[in-house]
Amino acid sequence: MIKLSHKIRLLLLAVVVMGAGLVYSLEVADWQDVEAVSLDGVAVEDWENRLGLVAEQSVLEQPLAEVAARLLKDSRTARVDIDIDLPATLEIETNRFQPVCLVLDNAGGQLFGLNEQGRVLPLAEGYDDWEHPIVTGVTAGGVFELCDDARVPLLVDQLELLADDNIELYRLIDEVDLASSEFATITISGLPFKLRVSAAELHAQTGRFVSFLEKYEPEVDSARMIDLRYANMIVQEAKRN
C-alpha cells in the first residue's frame, strides 16, 4: 500500500484547481501567456516571484499545484482555489469556506469557523456572515483540528439539521455554550431566558420546545432557564428575585 505523507494528503484535500473557463475548444494550439493574476480579489503585480508562476507560459501550463503548495505554507491558509479564466487570467482565492457555525477559542479569544466535521476553519479577511451561532466554552486548537470537546462534531451536525429545518430559529441563536460537561446552554436573541439541551439532541429538543410554545402558549417570561433534556417534560427555572 502506498502511504501518502501528511503534507501530500493535506494538499490533495485542500487544493481545488478549477478550470472554469474550459468551455473553449481544446483543439486550439496556441494559448495566450498569463496576463493577469488576482489573489483574494486583489491584482498581483510580481506574480512570478510572489507565487512561483512562469512567465511566457499559458494559464494551462502553469505549475498550479506548486503555487497552491506555496500559499499553504502560510499557517493562516487552509485552502486554495485556483480558477482559470481563459484565455489569460488566473483568479486565486484562499480560505473560501462556508462555515456551518462559528467558535470562540477559550485559549486565545479568537473567532474561527467550524466545518461539517466540526474542524476549525480560519475566517477569511473581510468575513461578514454573522448569522451563525457561536460555540463557546471550548478550546479551538489549530486549523483543521478538532476542538478539545468531543461534543463539538455532534453539535455541528445538530446545527446543520436545524438550519435545514428551521433557518429562522438557527439565525436567532446567538451562542451555544459548552462550558458545562453535562449540557449545552443556548442563548436566543430576543428571549429573556436560556435553553438547556443535550449537544447531541439539540435539533429534536429545540423543535419540541417550539411545538410546545405554539400549542400551549405558556407563560415563560418569568423563566431564567428552560431545561429541554427530558423526554416527557420541560423544566422551567424561575428568575431569582
C-alpha positions in Angstrom: 0.0 0.0 0.0 1.3 3.4 -0.9 1.2 5.7 2.1 0.9 9.5 1.5 2.6 11.9 3.8 0.5 14.3 5.9 1.6 17.2 3.7 0.6 15.4 0.5 -2.7 14.3 1.9 -3.4 17.9 3.0 -2.7 19.2 -0.5 -4.9 16.6 -2.0 -7.7 17.6 0.3 -7.2 21.4 0.3 -6.2 22.3 -3.2 -9.0 22.7 -5.7 -7.9 23.6 -9.2 -10.9 24.5 -11.2 -10.9 25.0 -15.0 -13.8 27.4 -15.0 -13.1 28.6 -18.5 -12.6 25.3 -20.2 -15.6 25.7 -22.4 -13.3 26.7 -25.2 -12.3 24.1 -27.8 -9.3 22.0 -26.7 -8.2 21.9 -30.3 -6.8 25.5 -30.1 -3.0 25.1 -30.2 -1.6 28.4 -29.0 -2.9 29.6 -25.6 -2.0 33.1 -24.5 0.6 33.6 -21.9 -0.6 34.7 -18.4 -1.6 38.4 -18.5 -3.3 38.9 -15.1 -3.3 37.2 -11.7 -5.5 38.1 -8.7 -5.2 36.8 -5.2 -8.3 37.1 -3.0 -9.7 39.8 -5.3 -6.5 41.9 -5.4 -4.4 42.1 -8.6 -0.9 40.6 -8.1 1.9 42.5 -9.9 5.0 40.5 -9.3 3.3 37.1 -9.7 6.4 35.2 -10.9 8.3 35.9 -7.7 5.4 36.0 -5.3 3.6 32.9 -6.5 6.0 30.9 -8.5 4.2 31.3 -11.8 6.2 31.1 -15.0 6.4 33.9 -17.5 5.8 33.2 -21.1 3.6 30.2 -20.4 -0.1 29.9 -20.8 -2.5 29.5 -17.9 -2.9 25.8 -18.7 0.8 25.2 -18.5 1.4 26.8 -15.1 2.5 24.8 -12.1 -0.7 25.3 -10.2 -0.1 22.6 -7.6 3.2 24.2 -6.7 1.5 27.6 -6.5 -1.1 26.2 -4.1 1.6 24.4 -2.0 3.5 27.7 -1.7 0.4 29.5 -0.4 -0.4 26.7 2.0 2.9 27.2 3.8 1.3 30.1 5.5 -0.3 28.7 8.6 -3.3 31.1 8.2 -4.1 29.5 4.8 -6.1 26.2 4.9 -7.5 26.0 1.4 -6.5 27.4 -2.1 -8.9 27.6 -5.0 -7.5 28.5 -8.5 -9.9 29.4 -11.2 -8.7 29.6 -14.8 -10.4 32.4 -16.7 -9.3 31.8 -20.3 -7.6 32.9 -22.3 -5.0 34.5 -19.9 -6.2 35.1 -16.3 -5.7 33.2 -13.1 -8.0 34.0 -10.1 -6.7 32.6 -6.8 -8.7 32.6 -3.6 -7.6 31.3 -0.2 -9.8 30.1 2.6 -13.0 30.1 0.6 -15.1 28.3 3.2 -18.7 28.4 4.2 -18.6 27.5 7.9 -21.6 25.7 9.5 -21.2 27.8 12.6 -18.5 29.8 14.5 -16.4 29.0 17.5 -14.8 31.4 20.1 -11.5 29.9 21.2 -11.2 29.8 25.0 -7.5 30.0 24.9 -6.8 32.9 22.7 -10.2 34.6 22.3 -10.1 34.3 18.5 -13.1 33.6 16.4 -13.0 30.7 13.9 -15.4 28.8 11.7 -16.3 25.2 12.0 -16.9 22.9 9.0 -19.3 20.0 8.7 -17.0 17.7 10.6 -16.5 20.2 13.4 -13.0 21.0 12.4 -11.6 24.5 12.9 -11.5 26.9 9.9 -9.8 30.3 9.5 -12.2 33.1 8.7 -11.2 35.0 5.5 -10.3 38.6 5.9 -13.5 40.7 5.5 -15.7 37.8 6.6 -19.1 39.3 7.3 -21.7 36.5 7.6 -22.5 36.7 11.2 -25.9 34.9 11.1 -24.3 31.8 12.6 -24.4 30.5 16.2 -21.1 31.0 18.1 -19.9 27.9 20.1 -18.2 28.9 23.3 -16.7 27.1 26.3 -14.2 25.1 24.2 -10.6 25.4 23.1 -10.4 25.5 19.3 -6.8 24.3 18.7 -5.1 24.6 15.3 -6.6 25.0 11.8 -8.3 21.8 10.6 -8.0 20.3 14.1 -10.9 19.3 16.3 -11.9 21.3 19.4 -11.0 19.9 22.8 -14.6 18.9 23.4 -15.8 15.7 21.7 -19.3 17.0 21.6 -18.5 19.7 19.0 -18.8 17.5 15.9 -22.2 16.2 17.3 -23.3 19.8 17.9 -22.3 20.9 14.5 -24.3 18.1 12.9 -27.3 19.2 15.0 -26.9 22.8 14.0 -26.8 21.7 10.3 -30.1 19.9 10.8 -31.6 22.9 12.5 -30.5 25.2 9.7 -32.1 22.9 7.1 -35.3 22.5 9.1 -35.8 26.0 10.7 -33.4 28.6 9.3 -35.2 31.4 11.2 -34.5 29.8 14.6 -31.0 28.9 13.6 -30.2 32.5 12.8 -31.7 33.7 16.1 -29.2 31.5 18.1 -26.5 33.8 19.4 -24.5 31.3 21.4 -24.2 27.7 22.3 -22.1 27.4 25.5 -20.4 24.0 26.2 -18.7 25.2 29.4 -20.7 22.5 31.3 -19.8 18.9 30.6 -23.4 17.9 31.3 -25.3 20.1 28.9 -25.2 22.9 26.3 -26.7 26.3 27.1 -28.4 28.1 24.2 -28.8 31.9 24.1 -31.5 33.0 21.6 -31.8 36.6 20.5 -34.8 38.4 22.0 -35.6 35.8 24.6 -35.3 36.6 28.3 -34.3 33.0 29.2 -31.8 30.5 28.0 -32.3 26.9 26.9 -30.5 23.9 28.3 -30.2 21.0 25.9 -28.1 17.9 25.2 -25.5 18.8 22.5 -26.3 15.6 20.5 -30.1 16.2 20.7 -30.2 20.0 20.1 -32.3 19.7 16.9 -35.0 17.5 18.3 -35.1 19.2 21.7 -35.4 22.7 20.3 -38.0 21.5 17.8 -40.1 20.0 20.6 -39.9 23.3 22.5 -41.1 25.3 19.6 -44.0 22.9 19.1 -44.8 23.3 22.9 -44.8 27.1 22.6 -47.1 27.1 19.6 -49.5 24.6 21.0 -49.9 25.7 24.6 -48.7 29.4 24.6 -47.3 29.1 28.1 -46.3 32.0 30.3 -42.5 31.9 30.2 -41.5 35.5 30.7 -40.5 34.8 34.3 -38.2 32.0 33.4 -34.4 32.2 33.7 -33.6 28.8 32.2 -35.7 26.2 30.5 -34.3 22.6 30.5 -35.3 20.6 27.5 -33.2 17.5 28.1 -36.0 15.3 29.5 -38.2 13.2 27.1 -41.6 13.8 28.8 -41.3 17.2 30.5 -39.9 20.7 30.1 -38.4 22.1 33.3 -38.6 25.8 33.9 -36.3 27.6 36.4 -37.7 30.9 37.6 -35.7 34.1 37.8 -34.2 34.9 41.2 -35.6 37.9 43.0 
